[in-house]
Amino acid sequence: MFAKTWLPLPLVTAIGFAIPPIEFDVGILIILGLLPRPALIAGMLLM
């Protein structure tokens, strides 16, 4: 789907691999109630 984009393939691949673990970590922090404000801010920035 990114065949005709100006973004370089390594950047797209790196972001694709980085987003799921970050989402998981932010979700765990929110569920457990640890650092709720920074976790919610990080979640909003990630979206």
PDBQT receptor file of N, H, CA, C and O in Angstrom, charges set to zero:
ATOM      1  N   MET A   1       0.815  -1.201   0.000  1.00  0.00    +0.000 N 
ATOM      2  CA  MET A   1       0.000   0.000   0.000  1.00  0.00    +0.000 C 
ATOM      3  C   MET A   1       0.858   1.265   0.000  1.00  0.00    +0.000 C 
ATOM      4  O   MET A   1       0.369   2.348  -0.323  1.00  0.00    +0.000 OA
ATOM      5  N   PHE A   2       2.110   1.134   0.353  1.00  0.00    +0.000 N 
ATOM      6  H   PHE A   2       2.508   0.255   0.615  1.00  0.00    +0.000 HD
ATOM      7  CA  PHE A   2       3.003   2.288   0.358  1.00  0.00    +0.000 C 
ATOM      8  C   PHE A   2       3.925   2.261  -0.855  1.00  0.00    +0.000 C 
ATOM      9  O   PHE A   2       5.024   2.815  -0.815  1.00  0.00    +0.000 OA
ATOM     10  N   ALA A   3       3.486   1.626  -1.921  1.00  0.00    +0.000 N 
ATOM     11  H   ALA A   3       2.594   1.176  -1.954  1.00  0.00    +0.000 HD
ATOM     12  CA  ALA A   3       4.335   1.483  -3.102  1.00  0.00    +0.000 C 
ATOM     13  C   ALA A   3       4.613   2.825  -3.770  1.00  0.00    +0.000 C 
ATOM     14  O   ALA A   3       5.698   3.025  -4.316  1.00  0.00    +0.000 OA
ATOM     15  N   LYS A   4       3.665   3.734  -3.736  1.00  0.00    +0.000 N 
ATOM     16  H   LYS A   4       2.783   3.572  -3.292  1.00  0.00    +0.000 HD
ATOM     17  CA  LYS A   4       3.833   5.018  -4.424  1.00  0.00    +0.000 C 
ATOM     18  C   LYS A   4       3.901   6.176  -3.437  1.00  0.00    +0.000 C 
ATOM     19  O   LYS A   4       3.298   7.225  -3.661  1.00  0.00    +0.000 OA
ATOM     20  N   THR A   5       4.617   5.990  -2.372  1.00  0.00    +0.000 N 
ATOM     21  H   THR A   5       5.107   5.138  -2.190  1.00  0.00    +0.000 HD
ATOM     22  CA  THR A   5       4.753   7.043  -1.381  1.00  0.00    +0.000 C 
ATOM     23  C   THR A   5       6.188   7.561  -1.382  1.00  0.00    +0.000 C 
ATOM     24  O   THR A   5       7.096   6.881  -1.860  1.00  0.00    +0.000 OA
ATOM     25  N   TRP A   6       6.388   8.733  -0.860  1.00  0.00    +0.000 N 
ATOM     26  H   TRP A   6       5.651   9.285  -0.472  1.00  0.00    +0.000 HD
ATOM     27  CA  TRP A   6       7.728   9.310  -0.779  1.00  0.00    +0.000 C 
ATOM     28  C   TRP A   6       8.473   8.818   0.456  1.00  0.00    +0.000 C 
ATOM     29  O   TRP A   6       9.665   9.086   0.607  1.00  0.00    +0.000 OA
ATOM     30  N   LEU A   7       7.775   8.096   1.349  1.00  0.00    +0.000 N 
ATOM     31  H   LEU A   7       6.807   7.879   1.226  1.00  0.00    +0.000 HD
ATOM     32  CA  LEU A   7       8.433   7.570   2.548  1.00  0.00    +0.000 C 
ATOM     33  C   LEU A   7       9.344   6.404   2.170  1.00  0.00    +0.000 C 
ATOM     34  O   LEU A   7       8.940   5.537   1.395  1.00  0.00    +0.000 OA
ATOM     35  N   PRO A   8      10.555   6.369   2.698  1.00  0.00    +0.000 N 
ATOM     36  CA  PRO A   8      11.444   5.247   2.390  1.00  0.00    +0.000 C 
ATOM     37  C   PRO A   8      10.960   3.967   3.075  1.00  0.00    +0.000 C 
ATOM     38  O   PRO A   8      10.447   4.004   4.194  1.00  0.00    +0.000 OA
ATOM     39  N   LEU A   9      11.129   2.853   2.396  1.00  0.00    +0.000 N 
ATOM     40  H   LEU A   9      11.546   2.823   1.488  1.00  0.00    +0.000 HD
ATOM     41  CA  LEU A   9      10.664   1.568   2.909  1.00  0.00    +0.000 C 
ATOM     42  C   LEU A   9      11.225   1.231   4.286  1.00  0.00    +0.000 C 
ATOM     43  O   LEU A   9      10.471   0.732   5.121  1.00  0.00    +0.000 OA
ATOM     44  N   PRO A  10      12.514   1.474   4.575  1.00  0.00    +0.000 N 
ATOM     45  CA  PRO A  10      13.013   1.152   5.920  1.00  0.00    +0.000 C 
ATOM     46  C   PRO A  10      12.291   1.933   7.029  1.00  0.00    +0.000 C 
ATOM     47  O   PRO A  10      12.083   1.406   8.122  1.00  0.00    +0.000 OA
ATOM     48  N   LEU A  11      11.914   3.174   6.750  1.00  0.00    +0.000 N 
ATOM     49  H   LEU A  11      12.083   3.602   5.862  1.00  0.00    +0.000 HD
ATOM     50  CA  LEU A  11      11.196   3.967   7.747  1.00  0.00    +0.000 C 
ATOM     51  C   LEU A  11       9.810   3.385   8.003  1.00  0.00    +0.000 C 
ATOM     52  O   LEU A  11       9.387   3.270   9.153  1.00  0.00    +0.000 OA
ATOM     53  N   VAL A  12       9.108   3.021   6.947  1.00  0.00    +0.000 N 
ATOM     54  H   VAL A  12       9.452   3.115   6.012  1.00  0.00    +0.000 HD
ATOM     55  CA  VAL A  12       7.776   2.429   7.081  1.00  0.00    +0.000 C 
ATOM     56  C   VAL A  12       7.867   1.109   7.843  1.00  0.00    +0.000 C 
ATOM     57  O   VAL A  12       7.043   0.832   8.714  1.00  0.00    +0.000 OA
ATOM     58  N   THR A  13       8.863   0.304   7.515  1.00  0.00    +0.000 N 
ATOM     59  H   THR A  13       9.533   0.529   6.807  1.00  0.00    +0.000 HD
ATOM     60  CA  THR A  13       9.041  -0.988   8.185  1.00  0.00    +0.000 C 
ATOM     61  C   THR A  13       9.361  -0.796   9.665  1.00  0.00    +0.000 C 
ATOM     62  O   THR A  13       8.794  -1.482  10.516  1.00  0.00    +0.000 OA
ATOM     63  N   ALA A  14      10.258   0.125   9.975  1.00  0.00    +0.000 N 
ATOM     64  H   ALA A  14      10.718   0.682   9.284  1.00  0.00    +0.000 HD
ATOM     65  CA  ALA A  14      10.645   0.362  11.371  1.00  0.00    +0.000 C 
ATOM     66  C   ALA A  14       9.454   0.830  12.195  1.00  0.00    +0.000 C 
ATOM     67  O   ALA A  14       9.249   0.363  13.315  1.00  0.00    +0.000 OA
ATOM     68  N   ILE A  15       8.681   1.738  11.650  1.00  0.00    +0.000 N 
ATOM     69  H   ILE A  15       8.848   2.117  10.740  1.00  0.00    +0.000 HD
ATOM     70  CA  ILE A  15       7.506   2.226  12.369  1.00  0.00    +0.000 C 
ATOM     71  C   ILE A  15       6.482   1.111  12.537  1.00  0.00    +0.000 C 
ATOM     72  O   ILE A  15       5.846   0.997  13.584  1.00  0.00    +0.000 OA
ATOM     73  N   GLY A  16       6.329   0.298  11.511  1.00  0.00    +0.000 N 
ATOM     74  H   GLY A  16       6.846   0.391  10.660  1.00  0.00    +0.000 HD
ATOM     75  CA  GLY A  16       5.395  -0.830  11.584  1.00  0.00    +0.000 C 
ATOM     76  C   GLY A  16       5.760  -1.821  12.676  1.00  0.00    +0.000 C 
ATOM     77  O   GLY A  16       4.882  -2.391  13.323  1.00  0.00    +0.000 OA
ATOM     78  N   PHE A  17       7.056  -2.028  12.880  1.00  0.00    +0.000 N 
ATOM     79  H   PHE A  17       7.770  -1.565  12.353  1.00  0.00    +0.000 HD
ATOM     80  CA  PHE A  17       7.489  -2.934  13.937  1.00  0.00    +0.000 C 
ATOM     81  C   PHE A  17       7.489  -2.272  15.308  1.00  0.00    +0.000 C 
ATOM     82  O   PHE A  17       7.385  -2.970  16.316  1.00  0.00    +0.000 OA
ATOM     83  N   ALA A  18       7.601  -0.960  15.378  1.00  0.00    +0.000 N 
ATOM     84  H   ALA A  18       7.685  -0.393  14.558  1.00  0.00    +0.000 HD
ATOM     85  CA  ALA A  18       7.699  -0.259  16.660  1.00  0.00    +0.000 C 
ATOM     86  C   ALA A  18       6.342   0.024  17.293  1.00  0.00    +0.000 C 
ATOM     87  O   ALA A  18       6.223   0.028  18.519  1.00  0.00    +0.000 OA
ATOM     88  N   ILE A  19       5.327   0.257  16.485  1.00  0.00    +0.000 N 
ATOM     89  H   ILE A  19       5.423   0.254  15.490  1.00  0.00    +0.000 HD
ATOM     90  CA  ILE A  19       4.035   0.680  17.029  1.00  0.00    +0.000 C 
ATOM     91  C   ILE A  19       3.366  -0.381  17.919  1.00  0.00    +0.000 C 
ATOM     92  O   ILE A  19       2.916  -0.025  19.008  1.00  0.00    +0.000 OA
ATOM     93  N   PRO A  20       3.273  -1.654  17.526  1.00  0.00    +0.000 N 
ATOM     94  CA  PRO A  20       2.587  -2.621  18.402  1.00  0.00    +0.000 C 
ATOM     95  C   PRO A  20       3.166  -2.757  19.807  1.00  0.00    +0.000 C 
ATOM     96  O   PRO A  20       2.390  -2.774  20.763  1.00  0.00    +0.000 OA
ATOM     97  N   PRO A  21       4.494  -2.856  19.991  1.00  0.00    +0.000 N 
ATOM     98  CA  PRO A  21       4.991  -2.944  21.369  1.00  0.00    +0.000 C 
ATOM     99  C   PRO A  21       4.726  -1.669  22.179  1.00  0.00    +0.000 C 
ATOM    100  O   PRO A  21       4.462  -1.733  23.380  1.00  0.00    +0.000 OA
ATOM    101  N   ILE A  22       4.798  -0.524  21.516  1.00  0.00    +0.000 N 
ATOM    102  H   ILE A  22       5.012  -0.473  20.541  1.00  0.00    +0.000 HD
ATOM    103  CA  ILE A  22       4.515   0.730  22.219  1.00  0.00    +0.000 C 
ATOM    104  C   ILE A  22       3.054   0.768  22.642  1.00  0.00    +0.000 C 
ATOM    105  O   ILE A  22       2.745   1.153  23.769  1.00  0.00    +0.000 OA
ATOM    106  N   GLU A  23       2.154   0.373  21.748  1.00  0.00    +0.000 N 
ATOM    107  H   GLU A  23       2.405   0.060  20.832  1.00  0.00    +0.000 HD
ATOM    108  CA  GLU A  23       0.731   0.327  22.093  1.00  0.00    +0.000 C 
ATOM    109  C   GLU A  23       0.489  -0.635  23.248  1.00  0.00    +0.000 C 
ATOM    110  O   GLU A  23      -0.288  -0.341  24.156  1.00  0.00    +0.000 OA
ATOM    111  N   PHE A  24       1.149  -1.774  23.213  1.00  0.00    +0.000 N 
ATOM    112  H   PHE A  24       1.781  -2.014  22.476  1.00  0.00    +0.000 HD
ATOM    113  CA  PHE A  24       1.000  -2.760  24.291  1.00  0.00    +0.000 C 
ATOM    114  C   PHE A  24       1.447  -2.182  25.626  1.00  0.00    +0.000 C 
ATOM    115  O   PHE A  24       0.740  -2.301  26.627  1.00  0.00    +0.000 OA
ATOM    116  N   ASP A  25       2.620  -1.556  25.642  1.00  0.00    +0.000 N 
ATOM    117  H   ASP A  25       3.194  -1.460  24.829  1.00  0.00    +0.000 HD
ATOM    118  CA  ASP A  25       3.145  -0.981  26.882  1.00  0.00    +0.000 C 
ATOM    119  C   ASP A  25       2.232   0.115  27.426  1.00  0.00    +0.000 C 
ATOM    120  O   ASP A  25       1.963   0.166  28.627  1.00  0.00    +0.000 OA
ATOM    121  N   VAL A  26       1.760   0.981  26.551  1.00  0.00    +0.000 N 
ATOM    122  H   VAL A  26       1.978   0.940  25.575  1.00  0.00    +0.000 HD
ATOM    123  CA  VAL A  26       0.865   2.061  26.984  1.00  0.00    +0.000 C 
ATOM    124  C   VAL A  26      -0.437   1.462  27.515  1.00  0.00    +0.000 C 
ATOM    125  O   VAL A  26      -0.959   1.920  28.531  1.00  0.00    +0.000 OA
ATOM    126  N   GLY A  27      -0.957   0.453  26.845  1.00  0.00    +0.000 N 
ATOM    127  H   GLY A  27      -0.532   0.081  26.019  1.00  0.00    +0.000 HD
ATOM    128  CA  GLY A  27      -2.189  -0.197  27.299  1.00  0.00    +0.000 C 
ATOM    129  C   GLY A  27      -2.032  -0.841  28.660  1.00  0.00    +0.000 C 
ATOM    130  O   GLY A  27      -2.921  -0.733  29.505  1.00  0.00    +0.000 OA
ATOM    131  N   ILE A  28      -0.915  -1.506  28.882  1.00  0.00    +0.000 N 
ATOM    132  H   ILE A  28      -0.193  -1.593  28.195  1.00  0.00    +0.000 HD
ATOM    133  CA  ILE A  28      -0.671  -2.131  30.187  1.00  0.00    +0.000 C 
ATOM    134  C   ILE A  28      -0.575  -1.074  31.278  1.00  0.00    +0.000 C 
ATOM    135  O   ILE A  28      -1.126  -1.248  32.365  1.00  0.00    +0.000 OA
ATOM    136  N   LEU A  29       0.120   0.017  30.991  1.00  0.00    +0.000 N 
ATOM    137  H   LEU A  29       0.567   0.158  30.108  1.00  0.00    +0.000 HD
ATOM    138  CA  LEU A  29       0.223   1.090  31.985  1.00  0.00    +0.000 C 
ATOM    139  C   LEU A  29      -1.158   1.649  32.326  1.00  0.00    +0.000 C 
ATOM    140  O   LEU A  29      -1.445   1.920  33.493  1.00  0.00    +0.000 OA
ATOM    141  N   ILE A  30      -2.005   1.823  31.328  1.00  0.00    +0.000 N 
ATOM    142  H   ILE A  30      -1.772   1.603  30.381  1.00  0.00    +0.000 HD
ATOM    143  CA  ILE A  30      -3.346   2.359  31.576  1.00  0.00    +0.000 C 
ATOM    144  C   ILE A  30      -4.187   1.363  32.357  1.00  0.00    +0.000 C 
ATOM    145  O   ILE A  30      -4.875   1.741  33.305  1.00  0.00    +0.000 OA
ATOM    146  N   ILE A  31      -4.138   0.093  31.968  1.00  0.00    +0.000 N 
ATOM    147  H   ILE A  31      -3.579  -0.214  31.198  1.00  0.00    +0.000 HD
ATOM    148  CA  ILE A  31      -4.942  -0.927  32.649  1.00  0.00    +0.000 C 
ATOM    149  C   ILE A  31      -4.522  -1.072  34.108  1.00  0.00    +0.000 C 
ATOM    150  O   ILE A  31      -5.371  -1.172  34.994  1.00  0.00    +0.000 OA
ATOM    151  N   LEU A  32      -3.222  -1.084  34.358  1.00  0.00    +0.000 N 
ATOM    152  H   LEU A  32      -2.532  -1.003  33.639  1.00  0.00    +0.000 HD
ATOM    153  CA  LEU A  32      -2.732  -1.256  35.723  1.00  0.00    +0.000 C 
ATOM    154  C   LEU A  32      -2.799   0.026  36.545  1.00  0.00    +0.000 C 
ATOM    155  O   LEU A  32      -2.657  -0.009  37.767  1.00  0.00    +0.000 OA
ATOM    156  N   GLY A  33      -3.010   1.137  35.889  1.00  0.00    +0.000 N 
ATOM    157  H   GLY A  33      -3.125   1.166  34.896  1.00  0.00    +0.000 HD
ATOM    158  CA  GLY A  33      -3.111   2.406  36.601  1.00  0.00    +0.000 C 
ATOM    159  C   GLY A  33      -1.766   2.979  37.002  1.00  0.00    +0.000 C 
ATOM    160  O   GLY A  33      -1.685   3.822  37.896  1.00  0.00    +0.000 OA
ATOM    161  N   LEU A  34      -0.710   2.524  36.343  1.00  0.00    +0.000 N 
ATOM    162  H   LEU A  34      -0.776   1.840  35.617  1.00  0.00    +0.000 HD
ATOM    163  CA  LEU A  34       0.625   3.043  36.634  1.00  0.00    +0.000 C 
ATOM    164  C   LEU A  34       0.902   4.228  35.720  1.00  0.00    +0.000 C 
ATOM    165  O   LEU A  34       0.716   4.140  34.506  1.00  0.00    +0.000 OA
ATOM    166  N   LEU A  35       1.338   5.312  36.293  1.00  0.00    +0.000 N 
ATOM    167  H   LEU A  35       1.489   5.383  37.278  1.00  0.00    +0.000 HD
ATOM    168  CA  LEU A  35       1.618   6.530  35.523  1.00  0.00    +0.000 C 
ATOM    169  C   LEU A  35       0.467   6.862  34.577  1.00  0.00    +0.000 C 
ATOM    170  O   LEU A  35       0.680   6.967  33.369  1.00  0.00    +0.000 OA
ATOM    171  N   PRO A  36      -0.736   7.029  35.098  1.00  0.00    +0.000 N 
ATOM    172  CA  PRO A  36      -1.894   7.185  34.205  1.00  0.00    +0.000 C 
ATOM    173  C   PRO A  36      -1.820   8.423  33.308  1.00  0.00    +0.000 C 
ATOM    174  O   PRO A  36      -2.142   8.339  32.122  1.00  0.00    +0.000 OA
ATOM    175  N   ARG A  37      -1.411   9.543  33.840  1.00  0.00    +0.000 N 
ATOM    176  H   ARG A  37      -1.150   9.611  34.803  1.00  0.00    +0.000 HD
ATOM    177  CA  ARG A  37      -1.376  10.750  33.006  1.00  0.00    +0.000 C 
ATOM    178  C   ARG A  37      -0.351  10.640  31.881  1.00  0.00    +0.000 C 
ATOM    179  O   ARG A  37      -0.693  10.906  30.729  1.00  0.00    +0.000 OA
ATOM    180  N   PRO A  38       0.911  10.252  32.178  1.00  0.00    +0.000 N 
ATOM    181  CA  PRO A  38       1.860  10.094  31.071  1.00  0.00    +0.000 C 
ATOM    182  C   PRO A  38       1.446   8.999  30.079  1.00  0.00    +0.000 C 
ATOM    183  O   PRO A  38       1.679   9.128  28.877  1.00  0.00    +0.000 OA
ATOM    184  N   ALA A  39       0.833   7.925  30.584  1.00  0.00    +0.000 N 
ATOM    185  H   ALA A  39       0.644   7.820  31.560  1.00  0.00    +0.000 HD
ATOM    186  CA  ALA A  39       0.396   6.852  29.687  1.00  0.00    +0.000 C 
ATOM    187  C   ALA A  39      -0.723   7.336  28.758  1.00  0.00    +0.000 C 
ATOM    188  O   ALA A  39      -0.731   7.005  27.573  1.00  0.00    +0.000 OA
ATOM    189  N   LEU A  40      -1.655   8.108  29.285  1.00  0.00    +0.000 N 
ATOM    190  H   LEU A  40      -1.649   8.377  30.248  1.00  0.00    +0.000 HD
ATOM    191  CA  LEU A  40      -2.731   8.629  28.452  1.00  0.00    +0.000 C 
ATOM    192  C   LEU A  40      -2.207   9.643  27.440  1.00  0.00    +0.000 C 
ATOM    193  O   LEU A  40      -2.662   9.676  26.296  1.00  0.00    +0.000 OA
ATOM    194  N   ILE A  41      -1.269  10.454  27.852  1.00  0.00    +0.000 N 
ATOM    195  H   ILE A  41      -0.899  10.427  28.781  1.00  0.00    +0.000 HD
ATOM    196  CA  ILE A  41      -0.663  11.416  26.922  1.00  0.00    +0.000 C 
ATOM    197  C   ILE A  41       0.086  10.674  25.817  1.00  0.00    +0.000 C 
ATOM    198  O   ILE A  41      -0.024  11.024  24.642  1.00  0.00    +0.000 OA
ATOM    199  N   ALA A  42       0.847   9.647  26.199  1.00  0.00    +0.000 N 
ATOM    200  H   ALA A  42       0.936   9.362  27.153  1.00  0.00    +0.000 HD
ATOM    201  CA  ALA A  42       1.575   8.860  25.206  1.00  0.00    +0.000 C 
ATOM    202  C   ALA A  42       0.604   8.181  24.240  1.00  0.00    +0.000 C 
ATOM    203  O   ALA A  42       0.866   8.115  23.039  1.00  0.00    +0.000 OA
ATOM    204  N   GLY A  43      -0.515   7.677  24.763  1.00  0.00    +0.000 N 
ATOM    205  H   GLY A  43      -0.728   7.731  25.739  1.00  0.00    +0.000 HD
ATOM    206  CA  GLY A  43      -1.516   7.065  23.902  1.00  0.00    +0.000 C 
ATOM    207  C   GLY A  43      -2.117   8.057  22.918  1.00  0.00    +0.000 C 
ATOM    208  O   GLY A  43      -2.321   7.733  21.748  1.00  0.00    +0.000 OA
ATOM    209  N   MET A  44      -2.398   9.262  23.392  1.00  0.00    +0.000 N 
ATOM    210  H   MET A  44      -2.232   9.525  24.342  1.00  0.00    +0.000 HD
ATOM    211  CA  MET A  44      -2.950  10.281  22.499  1.00  0.00    +0.000 C 
ATOM    212  C   MET A  44      -1.933  10.666  21.427  1.00  0.00    +0.000 C 
ATOM    213  O   MET A  44      -2.295  10.825  20.261  1.00  0.00    +0.000 OA
ATOM    214  N   LEU A  45      -0.672  10.817  21.808  1.00  0.00    +0.000 N 
ATOM    215  H   LEU A  45      -0.378  10.688  22.755  1.00  0.00    +0.000 HD
ATOM    216  CA  LEU A  45       0.361  11.165  20.836  1.00  0.00    +0.000 C 
ATOM    217  C   LEU A  45       0.582  10.040  19.826  1.00  0.00    +0.000 C 
ATOM    218  O   LEU A  45       0.875  10.296  18.658  1.00  0.00    +0.000 OA
ATOM    219  N   LEU A  46       0.442   8.817  20.272  1.00  0.00    +0.000 N 
ATOM    220  H   LEU A  46       0.204   8.609  21.221  1.00  0.00    +0.000 HD
ATOM    221  CA  LEU A  46       0.615   7.678  19.388  1.00  0.00    +0.000 C 
ATOM    222  C   LEU A  46      -0.486   7.625  18.340  1.00  0.00    +0.000 C 
ATOM    223  O   LEU A  46      -0.255   7.239  17.194  1.00  0.00    +0.000 OA
ATOM    224  N   MET A  47      -1.679   8.017  18.748  1.00  0.00    +0.000 N 
ATOM    225  H   MET A  47      -1.867   8.330  19.678  1.00  0.00    +0.000 HD
ATOM    226  CA  MET A  47      -2.795   8.023  17.784  1.00  0.00    +0.000 C 
ATOM    227  C   MET A  47      -2.611   9.122  16.782  1.00  0.00    +0.000 C 
ATOM    228  O   MET A  47      -3.444   9.290  15.890  1.00  0.00    +0.000 OA
TER     229      MET A  47
